[in-house]
Amino acid sequence: MDQPLISLSNIDAGYNGKTALKGVNFEIFKGDFIGVIGPNGGGKTTLLRVILELIKPSKGKIKRYIEKSDIGYLPQVNQFDDKFPITVSDVVLSGMTKGINLKRKRNASAEKRVEETLNRVGVDALKNRPIGELSGGELQRTMLARAIISVPELLVLDEPNTYVDNRFEQELYRILKELNETMAILLVSHDVGTISPYIKTIACINKSLHYHPSNEISIDQLKVYNCPIEMVTHGTVPHRVIGEHKSD
């Protein structure tokens, strides 16, 4: 069996004395495209923070077979001081894990990489714009470019469609599907119907984690997993709305 990129064994984690994750076992492998779903407060973001080493678990073991610099991350909300004198190009350049110092003279290779990455997410025309002048959607695209510029082995995204318009939302998932050819992706979303054509497998979190090795999951399975979410699919597929159900 292939070696995972990251392995979590019997993980407990939380904040301020409250447990958000309990007994979580989870592995991420090269080529994975995992959709993480679950109710608000169910532990989705806590899982990402454990993986990203932003918090330490209170119990369990984590084995990482890649460097932290091999993980790209797009958080749900990005906040910048709108008066901070940095451009879109500067922000994306700062994502290069080889450690480019922005005070040094930029080289042609780095500039080309920035332009190619900005073009990939559709904001190349904004490269010289101050970061404080961007709309929410433009900022999200910029931060996606920053997350992928170094072609990480694992890309972690927390609700990446936050603040983006409907047109770019579909383009975003197309970009992610293309990126999955060269990197594993872990994607938190509240809408399994939208992401299901793109993801390969599903992890449902409601304090505990239940892994489903497919991009399809039934209402009955969601109930068994204690995962009360809304699921809506569009187009020719009939939509279904799942009501809440209580955890034990």
Buried (B, 14 or more C-beta within 10 A) or exposed (E): EEEBBBBBBEBBBBEEEEBBBBBBEBBBBBBBBBBBBBBEEBBBBBBBBBBBEEBEBEBBEBEBEBEEEBBBBBBBEBEBEEEEEBBBBBBBBBBBBEEBEEEEEBEEEBEEBBBEBBEBBBBBEBBEBBBEEBEEBBBBBBBBBBBBBBBBBBBBBBBBBBBBEEEBBBBBBEBBBEBBEEBBBBBBBBBBBBBBEBBBBBBBBBBBBBBBEEBEBEEEBBEEBBBBBBBEBEEEEEEEEBEEBEEE
